[in-house]
């Protein structure tokens, strides 16, 4: 943070103004969908379809945030399922990613480059391409209509991305630290646990956050394909219950979507300082 402040201090007044304007416009562009969701969630349905548009209105209220629990009684369960599935996928993925990324960063073995290229090839395929074979595998294993039907495919798709991200971070850790531990008689597993992982904590948090985002984003496709039980459905699939035969309660749907984002937002706020440290690590050459 100190280095960034020094770089900003070197700019003249017009360069600073241009930087702040560009930052404001970028943030506005990123936040615009959430601002619109909030605006829709605060207005009654009778006023949503009018041609009049305004950022602020006298009819704003929190009624939709109260009604959504009545319209969809299982909404709380759907939010819990989304968070639980994303956390389970993240935990299972990181258990595989940490030793896998360390092996690719430090060890030499046959077909190393080829397998890394294979990971990239896997990422080229979306989940929709493999839905039918995944469905048949999960049906054979008897895992349809369970949490595992969404956790296992999520882990399988996110492991390659996690290995690629964490491998590049581990390669920046000096080998001399590990060699010193070997001289003292430490095993490779002990060195990984006591030396490498503590040093790589910022990178681990960044990778885990990326995996969490991916797990949260891909729940809809897997849920509507591999799960027919409402008690196991995540929030993206549960939002469809606001769509009726005659109309759609858009304000309640937006209110539910924003409510479902809150656990993720709190998660990011809690890890903010670690994310900044991990993302900027190695950005400035010593």
C-alpha positions in Angstrom: 0.0 0.0 0.0 2.9 2.4 0.8 4.4 1.8 -2.6 1.1 2.5 -4.3 0.8 5.8 -2.4 4.3 6.8 -3.5 3.4 6.1 -7.2 0.2 8.2 -6.9 2.2 11.1 -5.2 4.4 11.3 -8.3 1.4 12.2 -10.5 0.5 15.8 -11.1 -3.0 17.2 -10.3 -4.5 16.5 -13.7 -3.1 13.0 -13.8 -4.6 12.3 -10.4 -8.0 13.8 -11.4 -8.0 11.6 -14.6 -7.1 8.5 -12.5 -9.9 9.2 -10.0 -12.4 9.8 -12.8 -11.4 6.6 -14.6 -11.6 4.6 -11.3 -15.0 6.0 -10.6 -16.3 5.2 -14.0 -14.9 1.7 -13.8 -16.5 1.0 -10.4 -19.8 2.5 -11.6 -19.7 0.1 -14.6 -19.0 -2.9 -12.3 -21.7 -1.9 -9.7 -24.4 -0.8 -12.2 -26.2 -4.3 -12.2 -26.3 -4.3 -8.4 -27.5 -0.7 -8.3 -30.3 -1.6 -10.7 -31.1 -4.8 -8.7 -31.4 -2.7 -5.6 -33.6 -0.1 -7.3 -36.0 -2.8 -8.6 -36.1 -4.6 -5.2 -37.2 -1.4 -3.5 -40.1 -0.6 -5.9 -43.6 -2.2 -5.9 -44.5 -4.4 -8.8 -47.2 -1.9 -10.0 -44.6 0.7 -10.7 -41.9 -1.4 -12.3 -43.4 -1.6 -15.8 -44.0 2.1 -16.2 -42.1 4.1 -18.8 -40.9 6.6 -16.2 -37.4 6.0 -15.1 -35.7 7.6 -12.1 -32.9 6.7 -9.8 -34.9 7.7 -6.8 -38.6 7.4 -6.1 -41.0 8.2 -3.3 -42.4 4.7 -3.5 -39.3 2.9 -2.4 -39.9 0.4 0.4 -38.6 -2.8 1.9 -41.8 -4.7 1.3 -40.3 -7.1 -1.2 -37.7 -8.1 1.3 -40.5 -9.2 3.6 -42.7 -10.8 1.0 -40.0 -12.9 -0.6 -39.9 -15.2 2.5 -43.6 -15.8 2.1 -43.5 -16.3 -1.7 -40.7 -18.8 -1.5 -40.7 -20.4 2.0 -37.5 -22.4 1.3 -35.5 -19.3 0.4 -33.4 -19.5 3.5 -32.6 -23.2 2.7 -31.6 -22.2 -0.8 -29.2 -19.6 0.4 -27.7 -22.0 2.9 -27.3 -24.6 0.2 -25.4 -22.2 -2.1 -23.0 -21.2 0.6 -22.5 -24.8 1.8 -21.9 -26.2 -1.7 -19.5 -23.4 -2.5 -17.5 -23.9 0.7 -17.5 -27.7 0.3 -16.2 -27.4 -3.3 -13.6 -24.9 -2.2 -12.3 -27.1 0.6 -12.2 -30.3 -1.4 -10.6 -28.5 -4.3 -7.9 -26.9 -2.2 -7.0 -30.2 -0.6 -6.1 -31.5 -4.0 -4.7 -28.3 -5.4 -2.1 -27.6 -2.7 0.0 -30.8 -3.1 -0.7 -30.8 -6.9 0.5 -27.3 -7.4 3.5 -27.9 -5.2 4.4 -31.0 -7.3 4.2 -29.0 -10.5 6.2 -26.1 -9.0 9.1 -28.1 -7.5 9.2 -31.6 -8.9 10.3 -33.0 -12.3 8.4 -36.0 -13.6 7.4 -37.4 -17.0 4.7 -35.7 -19.0 4.7 -32.6 -16.7 4.3 -30.1 -19.4 1.8 -32.3 -21.3 -0.4 -32.7 -18.2 -0.3 -28.9 -17.6 -1.4 -28.4 -21.1 -4.2 -30.9 -20.5 -5.4 -28.9 -17.6 -5.8 -25.9 -19.9 -7.6 -28.1 -22.4 -10.1 -29.1 -19.7 -10.8 -25.5 -18.9 -11.8 -24.9 -22.6 -14.8 -27.1 -22.1 -17.9 -25.7 -20.3 -20.0 -27.8 -18.0 -22.8 -27.9 -20.6 -20.6 -30.0 -23.0 -20.2 -32.8 -20.4 -23.6 -32.7 -18.8 -24.8 -36.0 -20.3 -21.7 -38.1 -19.4 -21.6 -36.5 -16.0 -25.3 -37.4 -15.5 -24.7 -41.0 -16.4 -21.7 -41.3 -14.1 -23.6 -39.7 -11.2 -26.6 -41.9 -11.8 -24.4 -45.0 -11.8 -22.9 -44.0 -8.5 -26.3 -43.2 -7.1 -25.4 -39.6 -6.3 -28.3 -37.8 -8.2 -30.5 -35.6 -6.0 -27.8 -35.1 -3.4 -25.3 -32.4 -2.5 -22.6 -34.6 -4.0 -24.2 -34.3 -7.4 -23.2 -30.6 -7.4 -20.0 -30.8 -5.3 -18.1 -33.5 -7.3 -18.5 -31.9 -10.7 -17.6 -28.5 -9.2 -14.4 -29.9 -7.8 -13.5 -31.7 -11.0 -13.9 -28.5 -13.1 -12.0 -26.2 -10.6 -9.0 -28.3 -9.8 -7.1 -27.4 -13.1 -7.7 -23.7 -12.6 -6.5 -23.9 -8.9 -3.4 -25.8 -9.8 -2.4 -23.3 -12.5 -3.0 -20.3 -10.2 -1.2 -21.7 -7.2 1.7 -23.1 -9.1 2.8 -19.7 -10.4 2.6 -18.4 -6.8 4.6 -21.2 -5.3 7.4 -20.8 -7.9 8.1 -17.4 -6.5 9.0 -18.8 -3.0 12.8 -19.1 -2.8 14.0 -22.7 -3.0 16.7 -21.9 -0.5 14.1 -21.9 2.4 13.1 -25.5 1.6 16.7 -26.6 1.1 17.6 -25.3 4.5 14.7 -27.4 6.0 16.0 -30.4 4.1 19.5 -29.9 5.6 17.9 -29.9 9.1 16.4 -33.3 8.3 12.9 -32.3 7.4 10.9 -34.4 5.0 9.2 -32.9 1.9 5.8 -33.2 3.4 6.9 -31.5 6.6 8.5 -28.8 4.6 5.4 -28.2 2.6 3.3 -28.0 5.8 5.6 -26.0 7.9 7.6 -23.8 5.5 5.8 -23.5 2.1 2.1 -23.2 3.2 2.7 -20.4 5.8 4.7 -18.4 3.2 2.0 -19.1 0.5 -1.0 -18.1 2.7 -1.8 -14.9 0.7 -1.7 -16.9 -2.5 -3.8 -19.7 -1.0 -6.4 -17.2 -0.1 -6.5 -15.7 -3.6 -6.8 -19.1 -5.2 -9.4 -20.3 -2.7 -11.4 -17.1 -3.4 -11.2 -17.7 -7.1 -12.4 -21.3 -6.6 -15.2 -20.1 -4.3 -16.4 -17.7 -7.0 -16.3 -20.4 -9.6 -18.2 -22.8 -7.4 -20.9 -20.2 -6.6 -21.3 -19.3 -10.3 -21.7 -22.8 -11.8 -24.3 -24.1 -9.3 -27.3 -23.3 -11.6 -26.4 -25.6 -14.4 -25.5 -28.6 -12.2 -28.5 -28.0 -9.9 -31.2 -28.1 -12.6 -29.6 -31.1 -14.3 -28.5 -33.4 -11.4 -31.0 -32.4 -8.7 -34.8 -32.5 -8.6 -35.2 -32.2 -4.8 -36.0 -28.7 -3.5 -34.2 -29.3 -0.2 -30.9 -29.6 -2.0 -31.4 -26.8 -4.5 -29.0 -23.8 -4.4 -30.2 -20.2 -4.6 -29.7 -19.7 -8.4 -32.1 -22.6 -9.1 -34.4 -21.5 -6.3 -34.9 -18.1 -7.7 -37.0 -19.7 -10.5 -39.8 -20.1 -7.9 -40.4 -16.3 -8.3 -41.4 -17.0 -11.9 -45.1 -17.7 -12.1 -47.5 -18.9 -14.8 -48.9 -15.4 -15.3 -46.2 -13.0 -14.1 -42.9 -12.7 -12.4 -42.3 -11.0 -9.1 -39.2 -9.1 -10.2 -38.8 -7.0 -7.1 -38.9 -10.1 -4.8 -36.5 -11.9 -7.1 -34.0 -9.1 -7.0 -34.4 -8.8 -3.3 -33.7 -12.5 -2.9 -30.7 -12.3 -5.2 -29.2 -9.4 -3.2 -29.8 -11.3 0.0 -28.0 -14.3 -1.4 -25.0 -12.2 -2.2 -24.6 -10.9 1.4 -22.8 -14.1 2.7 -20.3 -13.8 -0.2 -19.9 -10.1 0.4 -19.1 -10.7 4.1 -16.7 -13.4 3.1 -14.8 -11.0 0.8 -14.8 -8.2 3.4 -13.3 -10.5 6.0 -10.5 -11.6 3.6 -10.0 -8.2 1.9 -6.5 -7.5 3.4 -5.3 -11.0 2.6 -6.6 -10.7 -1.0 -4.8 -7.5 -1.6 -1.6 -8.9 -0.2 -1.9 -12.0 -2.4 -2.8 -10.2 -5.6 0.1 -7.7 -5.2 2.7 -10.1 -4.1 5.6 -10.1 -6.5 4.1 -7.2 -8.5 7.1 -5.0 -7.5 10.6 -6.1 -8.0 12.8 -5.8 -5.0 
